[in-house]
Amino acid sequence: MVLAVHEALVNANRHGGGAVRLRASIDGDSLVVDVCDRGSGFELPPADRPPSADDDPFAENGRGLWLICRIASRAETGWDDGDFCLRMRFDTTGGRTRQ
């Protein structure tokens, strides 16, 4: 969970002008973390996408969203009060889904 949130914050800093809001809450058996920025938004890669053979194994970037989608039980994006937000859900029961 720490790695996924770190990657989301790094992406907000690099591509969204910096995080403007970080919110964590408990929802039943899940930790829900929202990272919001003022960027233009993005599409999440398919959660089951394996790293491409064309991916440079020595690249220092380009894997953050893939890691987030593999670590979080659920990841989704959306807009909240003009800010672009990435919501990550970490279930104690495991399993991954995307919306």
N, C-alpha and C positions, 0 to 999 in steps of 0.2 A: 504494500500500500504506500509506503514512504517513497519508493522509487517512482510509482505512477504519479503521485502528487508532485514530486520533484520535476518530473518530465513535463507535466502540465504547466507548472510555474515557469520553467525554462522557455517553453514554447510561447507563453503569454509575454514574456520579456522580449524574446527575439522577434516575434511576429505580430504581437498585438499591442505594442507600446507599453507593456508592463501590466501586471495584474492589478485590477482596481478593486477586486473583491475576492476573498477566499472565505468560504463558509463550510463548516463541518457540522453534521448533525447525526443523531442516531435515529434510525427508523426501524423499529422492531429489532431484528437480528442483524441489521446492516449499518455500516458506517457510510454516509453519503457526503461526498466532498464536491463542492462547486468551485471552479476557478473561472473568473470572469475577467475579460479585458475589453479594450475598445477597438480591437482589430476587425477585419472584414469577415471573419469566420472561415470555416473549412469543413470539408466532408471527412468523416472518419473512414479509415480503410476497412475493408472487410475483416472481421475478427479472425476468420480462419485463413487469411492470406499468409502463406509462408514467405519468408524472405526470398526475394528474387535472386536468381542466379547472376543477374546483372548488378546486384548490390555489391558495392565495394566493401569487403570485409574489414578494411582499415579506415573507412570513413568515420569521422568524428561526429557526424550528425545524420539525421534522416531516419532514426528508429524510434523516436519518442512516442508517436501516436501508435505505432505497432505494439510497443511495449505496454502502453496504457490499455489498449484493447485486449491484450493477452493477460494482463494482471487483474484488471477490474472485473468483477462479476458482470457488470453492465456499464456501458459508457454511451452517453448521448449528448448531443449539442443542441443549443437553442439560444434564443434572444430573451433577455430580461432587462426591462427598463433601458433599452438602447445599448446594453452591453452584450457581447457574445460570451456564452458560458459553456463550459465543458463540465458535465455532471458525471461523476464516477461513483458507482455503488460497489461496495465491498461486502459481500454476504459472508457470514460465518459458516453458512451451509455449503458454500462453494457453488460451482456452476457459472456459466457465462451466457449472457444474452445481450443483444443489441437492439436498439430502436432508432 
